[in-house]
Every structure is written in structure tokens, then in C-alpha cells.
Amino acid sequence: MPEALHICRLEVNDIAFGMTLKDLAGWNQLPVDWERFREYEPDGCFVARCDGRPAGTVTTSAYEKLFGWVGMVLVHPDMRRRGLGTALLMAGIQYLEHHGVAAVKLDATPMGKELYDTLGFVDEYGLARWQGHGQPAPVPAGLRELGPGDLETLVAFDRPIFGADRRRVLRRLLNEPAIRVAAEFEGEELQGYAAIRPGQNAVYLGPWVAAAAETAERLWRWGLAMAGDAPMFVDVLGPAPHAKELVCAAGFEQQRPQIRMYRGKNSSPGRPDLECGVLGPETG
């Protein structure tokens, strides 16, 4: 590890460097995604500096004290194989554990899993990134778009499925003009919702959450219609096989597999069978 290594809080002026790293990695984030990470966990996003120059990043997101997420572990290619990635990962883990979360979670690539195994992480289930294109079509009947006034209804529906209150995340989804959120109701009862937002390489569908397969299908068709003919990503959880069937039927192809892993006491796993698509591998 470089002797002159300092890991400090990621500030607004570090976002441009974070964008450089994620561009080198081919990831999909926009500057606004980094702004969200900082809003969710202002003291839990870090940048590594070597000899005063930025070299890598990591972000965290805590959900109550039930679990927290580690993401955006990126190291500049010129600084790899020096232990920076492990140091950044441990900075994220230690931040979350110091703040009392019961479990630290992350979405691992098969290659990264080898390291996480040595750090006490265990497998929870699989997920995969799927890539395709939207399909311009009429929006399915019976859905309505949500706005800021629907936050409490959305939180109440989402919490038992996700496993924790992610109010601050859902608030951003409902308040950002570039993000669309649609839901299906039965009477006054929310049955499912999905969000679609822009990305640098593709629009992204997620979260995509539904209490029944029929609702999941209508929300999926809404997402395809909202994407138009643009490239589109969705990260589908293994415990929701009906979601994979819908994605495959639309001609999407698997881009990469991942493994959801946790370290600690996974006391609030939620209902991954009802969580068709995740918010993002960097935030759960």
C-alpha cells in the first residue's frame, strides 16, 4: 500500500474525479448520482489520496441500523494492485459498522467475491444486469405516476419488501424531474411501483417492486414505454424468476452476473421475491 495514503470525506469537488473513474470502468452513473450518494451519507462517502492526488472512491448508504450498503469502490488504473481497493472497501465497512448497522451488504462480481469471502461476507442470493432497448408503445392502463405527496404511501409499501425504511432515497425519486415513478393501486392499496431514470450509457429501471406477477408485468411494460427506443438497463434479483422471464421475453441479454453478499447479522432480509429490480448495485 502506498505510504502517503489518506482516505477522507468525498466532497463536491471530488465528483469530477469520481466521474473519471466510473467512465474508465464503463459504468452508468451521472454527476447527480454522486450528489445523491453524498446526500444519503455525507460522512460515509470517501476518496483516497496518494501523495495529495485522488486515487479512488467508495460510497455507503445506511438503512436505519438494519443494514448498510457499500458501493462505488473504484481505483484509478494507474494506482491498482497497491491495496487501495481493499483499503477503501474497509473504510466503507468500518464506517457502517461504527454507526451500528447489523449487516453490511454489497453486490459482488464473481471476481470480487474472492476478496469478500476472506472478509467475512457470505452469499445471500444472485442477481444479474440485463441490457436491451425500450419499446415505444402505449402506457398500460391502470397505472398512475407518483409525486412528492405520495411519499408516505410509498414508504409504507416498500419497507417490508426492501427490509428497511429508505425514505430519503424514495424522496429523491419522487422529487427529481428527470425521474419518473409509476404505481398500480387496487382501491387505495398500493400494489407495486417502478422508477426509471437517466444514465450515461442507458436509462435505468429500478426499483421495480410488485406484490403480484401481473402488476410486475404492467410496470415492466410501462418502463419499456418510458424508455422509448433508448438503451435500457435493469438489475434483476434471482428470487424473482417472473421478472427474469419478462426481461428475456423483451429480448434483453444478460450483461453480467453478481452475488448479493452480507457481513454481520442479516436480520431483515425483506421480500426479494417481490423486488423484481433493484435501485442499483451501488445502493441496494
C-alpha positions in Angstrom: 0.0 0.0 0.0 1.3 3.5 -0.8 2.9 5.1 2.3 1.3 8.6 1.6 -2.3 7.3 1.6 -5.1 9.3 3.1 -8.8 8.4 3.0 -11.0 11.4 3.6 -14.6 12.5 3.0 -15.7 12.8 -0.6 -16.6 16.4 -1.3 -18.5 18.1 -4.1 -15.3 19.0 -5.9 -14.3 15.3 -5.9 -17.3 14.4 -8.1 -15.5 15.2 -11.3 -12.8 12.7 -10.3 -15.4 10.1 -9.5 -16.9 10.6 -12.9 -13.5 10.0 -14.5 -13.1 6.7 -12.6 -16.6 5.5 -13.5 -16.0 6.4 -17.1 -12.8 4.3 -17.1 -14.8 1.5 -15.7 -17.7 1.9 -18.2 -20.3 2.4 -15.5 -23.6 4.2 -16.0 -23.7 7.0 -13.3 -24.2 10.7 -13.9 -22.9 13.5 -11.6 -26.4 13.7 -10.0 -25.9 10.1 -8.8 -22.8 11.1 -6.9 -24.7 14.0 -5.5 -27.3 11.6 -4.2 -24.7 9.4 -2.6 -23.4 12.4 -0.7 -26.9 13.4 0.4 -27.7 9.9 1.6 -24.5 9.5 3.6 -22.5 12.8 3.7 -19.9 11.4 6.1 -19.8 7.9 4.6 -18.5 8.7 1.1 -14.7 8.7 0.8 -11.9 9.5 -1.6 -8.4 8.0 -1.3 -5.5 10.4 -2.0 -1.9 9.3 -2.6 0.7 12.0 -2.4 -2.1 14.5 -2.5 -3.7 13.2 -5.7 -7.1 11.5 -5.8 -6.8 7.8 -6.5 -10.0 6.0 -5.6 -13.6 6.2 -4.2 -16.1 4.3 -2.1 -19.7 5.2 -1.0 -22.0 3.9 1.7 -25.7 4.0 2.3 -27.2 3.0 5.7 -30.8 2.0 6.1 -31.8 2.5 9.7 -29.5 0.3 11.7 -30.7 -2.9 10.0 -28.2 -2.9 7.1 -26.0 -0.6 5.0 -24.6 -0.8 1.5 -21.0 -0.3 0.2 -20.7 0.8 -3.4 -18.6 2.7 -6.0 -15.4 1.1 -5.0 -13.2 2.4 -7.8 -9.4 2.8 -8.1 -7.6 4.7 -10.9 -5.9 2.2 -13.2 -2.5 3.8 -12.6 -2.9 3.0 -8.8 -4.2 -0.5 -8.9 -2.5 -3.5 -7.3 -1.4 -1.4 -4.3 -4.1 -2.3 -1.8 -6.1 0.8 -2.4 -9.3 -1.1 -3.3 -9.2 -3.1 -0.1 -8.4 0.0 2.0 -11.4 1.8 0.5 -13.7 -1.1 1.0 -12.6 -1.4 4.6 -13.2 2.3 5.1 -16.8 1.8 4.0 -17.3 -1.3 6.1 -15.8 0.3 9.2 -18.0 3.5 8.8 -21.2 1.4 8.6 -20.2 -0.9 11.5 -19.1 2.1 13.6 -22.6 3.5 13.1 -24.2 0.3 14.4 -25.6 -1.3 11.3 -26.4 -5.0 11.9 -25.2 -6.1 8.4 -23.0 -4.7 5.7 -24.2 -5.6 2.2 -22.8 -5.3 -1.3 -23.4 -6.7 -4.8 -20.2 -8.6 -5.8 -18.9 -9.6 -9.2 -17.6 -13.3 -9.2 -14.1 -11.9 -9.2 -14.7 -9.6 -6.3 -16.4 -12.3 -4.3 -13.0 -14.0 -3.7 -11.9 -11.0 -1.7 -15.2 -10.5 0.1 -15.2 -14.2 1.2 -11.9 -13.5 3.1 -13.5 -10.5 4.8 -16.4 -12.5 6.3 -19.1 -11.9 3.7 -21.5 -14.7 2.9 -23.8 -15.2 -0.1 -27.4 -14.2 0.1 -28.7 -14.7 -3.5 -27.8 -13.9 -7.1 -28.8 -11.0 -9.4 -27.8 -10.0 -12.9 -27.6 -6.9 -15.0 -29.7 -7.1 -18.2 -29.3 -4.9 -21.2 -31.7 -4.2 -24.0 -33.8 -1.4 -25.5 -37.0 0.3 -24.6 -40.1 -0.4 -26.8 -42.2 2.5 -27.7 -45.8 1.5 -27.0 -48.9 2.9 -25.3 -48.6 3.1 -21.5 -50.5 0.2 -19.8 -53.9 1.3 -18.5 -54.5 1.4 -14.7 -51.2 2.9 -13.7 -50.6 6.4 -12.3 -47.5 8.4 -11.9 -46.5 9.3 -8.3 -45.3 12.6 -6.9 -43.9 14.0 -3.7 -47.3 13.8 -2.0 -47.2 10.0 -2.3 -44.1 9.5 -0.2 -45.7 8.1 2.9 -47.8 5.6 0.9 -44.7 4.5 -1.0 -42.5 4.1 2.1 -45.2 2.0 3.9 -45.4 -0.3 0.9 -41.7 -0.5 0.2 -40.3 -1.0 3.7 -41.4 -4.7 4.3 -40.3 -5.7 0.8 -36.9 -3.9 0.8 -36.3 -4.8 4.5 -35.8 -1.2 5.8 -37.0 2.3 5.6 -35.4 4.1 2.6 -37.4 7.2 2.8 -34.6 9.5 1.8 -34.0 7.5 -1.4 -37.6 7.4 -2.3 -38.0 11.1 -1.6 -35.3 11.8 -4.3 -37.1 9.6 -6.8 -40.3 11.4 -6.3 -38.8 14.9 -6.4 -36.3 14.8 -9.3 -37.9 16.0 -12.6 -35.8 13.6 -14.6 -37.1 10.5 -12.8 -40.5 9.0 -13.4 -42.3 6.8 -10.9 -45.4 4.8 -11.7 -47.6 2.7 -9.5 -50.6 0.4 -9.6 -53.3 0.6 -7.0 -56.2 -1.6 -6.0 -58.6 0.8 -4.5 -56.4 2.8 -2.1 -53.9 0.0 -1.6 -50.6 0.3 -3.5 -49.7 -3.0 -5.3 -46.4 -2.1 -6.9 -44.2 0.6 -8.3 -41.3 1.2 -10.6 -38.9 4.1 -11.3 -37.0 5.0 -14.4 -34.1 7.5 -14.5 -31.4 8.6 -17.0 -27.9 7.2 -17.1 -24.8 7.9 -19.2 -24.9 4.7 -21.1 -28.6 3.7 -20.8 -31.8 4.6 -18.9 -32.2 2.5 -15.8 -35.3 0.8 -14.5 -35.3 0.4 -10.7 -36.6 0.0 -8.1 -39.2 -2.3 -9.7 -41.3 -3.8 -6.9 -44.6 -5.6 -7.2 -46.8 -7.8 -4.9 -48.1 -9.9 -7.8 -46.7 -11.1 -11.2 -49.4 -9.3 -13.1 -48.5 -6.0 -11.5 -44.9 -6.6 -12.2 -45.7 -7.2 -15.9 -47.7 -4.0 -16.3 -44.9 -2.0 -14.6 -42.3 -3.6 -16.9 -44.3 -2.6 -19.9 -44.6 0.9 -18.6 -40.8 1.0 -18.1 -40.2 -0.1 -21.7 -42.6 2.5 -23.0 -41.0 5.3 -20.9 -37.5 4.3 -22.3 -38.8 4.6 -25.9 -36.1 3.2 -28.2 -33.2 4.1 -25.9 -30.7 1.5 -24.4 -32.0 0.3 -21.1 -30.5 -1.5 -18.0 -32.3 -3.4 -15.2 -30.7 -5.4 -12.4 -33.0 -8.4 -11.7 -32.9 -10.4 -8.4 -32.7 -14.2 -8.6 -35.5 -14.8 -6.1 -38.0 -13.1 -8.6 -37.9 -15.5 -11.6 -41.0 -14.0 -13.1 -39.1 -10.8 -13.6 -36.3 -12.6 -15.5 -38.9 -14.2 -17.7 -40.3 -10.7 -18.6 -36.9 -9.3 -19.3 -35.9 -12.3 -21.5 -39.2 -12.1 -23.4 -38.4 -8.5 -24.3 -35.1 -9.5 -25.9 -32.8 -8.3 -23.1 -29.5 -10.0 -22.7 -27.5 -10.7 -19.6 -24.6 -8.3 -19.3 -23.0 -9.6 -16.0 -23.9 -11.8 -13.0 -23.5 -10.6 -9.5 -23.9 -12.1 -6.0 -25.6 -10.2 -3.2 -23.5 -10.7 -0.1 -23.6 -9.6 3.6 -21.4 -9.4 6.6 -22.9 -9.5 10.1 -26.5 -10.3 11.2 -28.9 -10.3 8.3 -32.0 -9.9 10.5 -34.1 -8.0 7.9 -33.8 -9.7 4.5 -37.1 -8.3 3.2 -39.0 -10.0 0.4 -36.6 -10.3 -2.5 -39.2 -12.5 -4.3 -41.3 -9.3 -4.7 -38.3 -7.0 -5.6 -38.0 -7.6 -9.3 -35.4 -4.9 -10.0 -33.1 -3.1 -7.5 -32.4 0.6 -7.1 -28.9 0.0 -8.1 -26.0 -2.3 -7.2 -24.3 0.7 -5.5 -27.2 1.4 -3.1 -29.2 -1.8 -2.9 
